[in-house]
Amino acid sequence: MKITVIGAGNMGAAFVKQLTRAGHQVSVTARDSAKAAQVAAANPGAKAVPAAGSVEGADAIVLATGYADAAGALRGAGDVAGKVVIDITNPLTADYMGLTLGHATSAAEEIAKAVPGAEVVKAFNTVFAQVLGEGADFGGGRKVEVFVASDSERAKSAARAIAESMGFAVVDAGPLKNARYLEPVAGLNIYLGYGAGLGTAIAPVWIRKA
Ligand SMILES: NC(=O)c1ccc[n+]([C@@H]2O[C@H](COP(=O)([O-])OP(=O)(O)OC[C@H]3O[C@@H](n4cnc5c(N)ncnc54)[C@H](OP(=O)(O)O)[C@@H]3O)[C@@H](O)[C@H]2O)c1
């Protein structure tokens, strides 16, 4: 697939690494073009592109900025009407130990409202950058799960295909409004990783008795 990654930080860099390895055609754009160039240089096959027009021709867009920058970054990337936008953001407080919104809305729904026409799918927000960068295989047949929530079946299928191409298992988490559940799961993951000291080589999975 042709995929544009917006943001070249922890998550953006890990996406570029795993997406190129999975054989996708990856473009990366960042506020600081030097950072995008650095990430592209580290991943043969990826290319750094300017923000404007970076989503042209893309089958999917990975939105890998902080939540506060997300809608602005998407608008600055070109015409996203009808485009699949994978929202990985968590609306975190400054100390990372809380969420700035929830219950009655979610980051994903707010982004979808702010950029009408984009087909937004919540996914990967419960996957730490370390886990994404190192890969989905936790050994012993255990795979990290990606929870996908969207009102667009096309967006959900694209997110599923992308996650599976990188070796992740996928859980269909229903409509976009279920991002209201997924974002707090990420909050718990962050608490366990940093607050409780388990580290960032952890991931939430849902198990079902055979
Ligand atoms: N880190 C994790 O383990 C993790 C896990 C799951 C989900 N998430 C979510 O994923 C998102 C990214 O997290 P991160 O850890 O990768 O953060 P990060 O390292 O701070 O990276 C965010 C990147 O987005 C860039 N950016 C900001 N505005 C932009 C714009 N308008 N256009 C293009 N790029 C822009 C930033 O540029 P500058 O460098 O210029 O500021 C920065 O490089 C967050 O919403 C976070 O909640 C993170």
PDBQT file of the ligand as one rigid body, heavy atoms in Angstrom, charges set to zero:
ROOT
HETATM    1  N1  LIG A 301       5.161   6.829  22.205  1.00  0.00    +0.000 N 
HETATM    2  C1  LIG A 301       4.334   5.808  22.346  1.00  0.00    +0.000 C 
HETATM    3  O1  LIG A 301       4.709   4.737  22.874  1.00  0.00    +0.000 OA
HETATM    4  C2  LIG A 301       2.914   5.914  21.841  1.00  0.00    +0.000 A 
HETATM    5  C3  LIG A 301       2.129   4.756  21.812  1.00  0.00    +0.000 A 
HETATM    6  C4  LIG A 301       0.832   4.819  21.278  1.00  0.00    +0.000 A 
HETATM    7  C5  LIG A 301       0.346   6.033  20.818  1.00  0.00    +0.000 A 
HETATM    8  N2  LIG A 301       1.128   7.150  20.901  1.00  0.00    +0.000 N 
HETATM    9  C6  LIG A 301       0.585   8.411  20.375  1.00  0.00    +0.000 C 
HETATM   10  O2  LIG A 301       1.228   8.621  19.145  1.00  0.00    +0.000 OA
HETATM   11  C7  LIG A 301       1.414  10.017  18.920  1.00  0.00    +0.000 C 
HETATM   12  C8  LIG A 301       2.888  10.287  18.674  1.00  0.00    +0.000 C 
HETATM   13  O3  LIG A 301       3.621   9.891  19.827  1.00  0.00    +0.000 OA
HETATM   14  P1  LIG A 301       5.216   9.951  19.831  1.00  0.00    +0.000 P 
HETATM   15  O4  LIG A 301       5.659   9.317  21.072  1.00  0.00    +0.000 OA
HETATM   16  O5  LIG A 301       5.736   9.498  18.527  1.00  0.00    +0.000 OA
HETATM   17  O6  LIG A 301       5.433  11.534  19.974  1.00  0.00    +0.000 OA
HETATM   18  P2  LIG A 301       6.698  12.371  19.526  1.00  0.00    +0.000 P 
HETATM   19  O7  LIG A 301       7.930  11.535  19.644  1.00  0.00    +0.000 OA
HETATM   20  O8  LIG A 301       6.620  13.667  20.253  1.00  0.00    +0.000 OA
HETATM   21  O9  LIG A 301       6.440  12.609  17.975  1.00  0.00    +0.000 OA
HETATM   22  C9  LIG A 301       5.428  13.430  17.481  1.00  0.00    +0.000 C 
HETATM   23  C10 LIG A 301       5.957  14.047  16.229  1.00  0.00    +0.000 C 
HETATM   24  O10 LIG A 301       4.921  14.753  15.551  1.00  0.00    +0.000 OA
HETATM   25  C11 LIG A 301       5.537  15.910  14.979  1.00  0.00    +0.000 C 
HETATM   26  N3  LIG A 301       4.581  16.933  14.607  1.00  0.00    +0.000 N 
HETATM   27  C12 LIG A 301       3.942  17.828  15.383  1.00  0.00    +0.000 A 
HETATM   28  N4  LIG A 301       3.164  18.613  14.639  1.00  0.00    +0.000 NA
HETATM   29  C13 LIG A 301       3.321  18.210  13.369  1.00  0.00    +0.000 A 
HETATM   30  C14 LIG A 301       2.797  18.638  12.138  1.00  0.00    +0.000 A 
HETATM   31  N5  LIG A 301       1.954  19.655  12.065  1.00  0.00    +0.000 N 
HETATM   32  N6  LIG A 301       3.160  17.981  11.021  1.00  0.00    +0.000 NA
HETATM   33  C15 LIG A 301       4.025  16.952  11.067  1.00  0.00    +0.000 A 
HETATM   34  N7  LIG A 301       4.575  16.507  12.217  1.00  0.00    +0.000 NA
HETATM   35  C16 LIG A 301       4.223  17.135  13.351  1.00  0.00    +0.000 A 
HETATM   36  C17 LIG A 301       6.480  16.373  16.073  1.00  0.00    +0.000 C 
HETATM   37  O11 LIG A 301       7.388  17.277  15.526  1.00  0.00    +0.000 OA
HETATM   38  P3  LIG A 301       8.405  18.114  16.452  1.00  0.00    +0.000 P 
HETATM   39  O12 LIG A 301       9.523  17.143  16.696  1.00  0.00    +0.000 OA
HETATM   40  O13 LIG A 301       8.779  19.240  15.590  1.00  0.00    +0.000 OA
HETATM   41  O14 LIG A 301       7.664  18.487  17.700  1.00  0.00    +0.000 OA
HETATM   42  C18 LIG A 301       7.075  15.055  16.515  1.00  0.00    +0.000 C 
HETATM   43  O15 LIG A 301       8.189  14.686  15.743  1.00  0.00    +0.000 OA
HETATM   44  C19 LIG A 301       0.878  10.713  20.162  1.00  0.00    +0.000 C 
HETATM   45  O16 LIG A 301      -0.419  11.181  19.913  1.00  0.00    +0.000 OA
HETATM   46  C20 LIG A 301       0.877   9.642  21.228  1.00  0.00    +0.000 C 
HETATM   47  O17 LIG A 301      -0.117   9.842  22.208  1.00  0.00    +0.000 OA
HETATM   48  C21 LIG A 301       2.399   7.126  21.386  1.00  0.00    +0.000 A 
ENDROOT
TORSDOF 0
